[in-house]
Amino acid sequence: MALGPRLDLRQSQSLVMTPQLQQAIKLLALSNLELEAYLAEALEGNPLLDAAPADRDEGGADEGGEEALPAADVQPDTDAALSSDAGTADDLDVDFAEERFHHDSASDSVGLSGEASEGIDFDSFAEHESTLHDHLLAQVGERFGGIEAVVAAQLVALIDEAGYLRADLSELAAQLGVPLALVEAVLAGIQTFDPSGVGARDLAECIAIQAREADRYDPAMATMIAHLDLVAKGAFPQLKRICGVDDEDLADMIRELRGYDPRPGLKFGGDAVQAVVPDLYVRQTAKGWAVEVNSGTLPRLLVNRRYYAELAAGAAAKSKAWLSEQLAGANWLVRALDQRQRTIVKVASAIVKQQEGFFLHGVAHMRPLTLRQVAEDIGMHESTVSRVTSNKYLSCARGLFELKYFFSSGISATEGDGAVSAEAVKSRIKAMIEAEDAKAILSDETIAQKLSAEGHDIARRTVVKYREAMGYGSSVQRRRQKALAG
C-alpha cells in the first residue's frame, strides 16, 4: 500500500455544546440566591437588559422580554385615584370564596432584592453579637501590657471557636522570638479568663481548669479527669478502685463532671447564621397541590428594545454587530429563565405527586423515590432532574426541605409488593431508641425483629447503618449513657 496524501469525505454526527446550551444547563443547577447574583452580573454586562419593578402588573406587555417603558409611562396617578369619588364601596369588596387571589402568593410580599416591600426588617435591629475573640481580646487589654499583650493577642488568635488552643507553644515562642516560659505564663493567665476552660489544649485540661475554678480539683477528681476514657466507657468499678472512692462519692464526682462545659467557647456567637431562602412553595388547595416558584428573590428581566433602536439608528457597522449580539444574548437569557422556571415547577410537581403521603401524613408515609422515576414521569433526562433538585429548598406546611431529601432508597415489605422509604424506616428506628427504657435497651437485632413484625424486611446490618447515620451509639453505649444520666 502506497503512502501519500489524499482527500476523503466523511459524514458523522456529534453533539455540540453551544454557549447558549451551556448557559441554560448552568442556570438549572443554581439556587435562587445564586441565580440572583448571576443576573446582577448579566444586568451590568448587557445594556439592553432591564430589571422590571417588583410591583409591575404581571399581565402587562413587558412579560416575556418585551420593551421596557419608562416608569412614568406605566405608573398610575395615585393621588388622583385616591381623591376620585368615581369608585364605590363595591369596588373594594373581596370574594373570599375564591380559591386564589392575585396577592395571596407566599412571595408576593417580597420585593426585587428579596426584602419585604412593606414592613419592618427586624433583622436590621439585631445587636451585633460579640465573638469569642472579641471577648478575650477585651480581657487581654485589661490584664496584660507590653510584650505580654503581643503574645496574648497571638495566642487568642490561635484559639478556635470551641475555646481550645490549637498551637505548639515552642513553635510560637520561636516565631515571636520570646522565651517559652513567657508564652506558658501568658497562656496560664489566659486560662483564667472568662469563660472558664478557655485556652485549654485538650478536653482533660479544659475540665481541670473548670474544676479548679469551682474549687473541686482534689486528688480524686484529678485522677478521674486523667481517666476520662474510663468515664466514657462507664467502667465504674475500675474508676472507684483508681480514685479510691465509694459509690456515693463516685456518683457525686460524675454529677460534678457533667456540670462542666466541654466547649466553653461556643457560648459566644460567631458569624451570623444565614437563613435558608426557599426556592419553591407548596400548599394544598381545594383542587390539589399548588407548586409555586419563589420569584421574590429574582428580578424580572426585560429586553429594552426601544434603547436598542435608539443605539442602532446612528451606530457604525461594528457597533451594530455588537448590539445585535447583545440583543440575541438578552433574548436568550429571558427565554432560558422562563424555561428554567417551568422545568423546576414540573420536577417539583412530580415530586409532590409521588410523595403526597409525606405532605399529608408525615415522614412515616414517605415512599422510595429515584431520579429515574421522576425523569420518566415528566419525560426528561435523569441528569436534568439531578440539576434541578441540587441546592434548592421547598417550603411546605411541614417545614423546609431540600429537594434531594425526597429521594431515598426503599425497604421491601415482608408481605406483598409494597415498599417504604428509608427515611420512614429511620424515623421509626429513632422513635424506638428515644422511647426505650434505661433497663430495657434495644439491641440492633431486637430493632430489626420489631421492624420485621411491622412489615419491613430489614437486616440487622441495615439497622446498624441507619442508627450510626443518625448519631446513636450501640446498645452498650446507650446503656452506659442512660446509667450516667441516671
Secondary structure, 3 states (H helix, E strand, C coil): CCCCCCCCCCCCCCCCCCHHHHHHHHHHHCCHHHHHHHHHHHHHHCCCEEEECCCCCCCCCCCCCCCCCCHHHHCCCHHHHHHCCCCCHHHHCCCCCCCCCCCCCCCCCECCCCCECCCCCHHHHCCCCCCHHHHHHHHHHHHCCCHHHHHHHHHHHCECCCCEECCCHHHHHHHHCCCHHHHHHHHHHHCCCCCCCCCECCHHHHHHHHHHHCCCCCHHHHHHHHCHHHHHHCCHHHHHHHHCCCHHHHHHHHHHHHCCCCCHHHHCCCCCCCCCCCCEEEEEECCEEEEEECHHHCCEEEECHHHHHHHHHCCCHHHHHHHHHHHHHHHHHHHHHHHHHHHHHHHHHHHHHHCHHHHHHCHHHCCCECHHHHHHHHCCCHHHHHHHCCCCEEEECCEEEEHHHHCECEEEECCCCCEEEHHHHHHHHHHHHHHCECCECCCHHHHHHHHHHCCECCCHHHHHHHHHHCCCCCHHHHHHHHHHHC
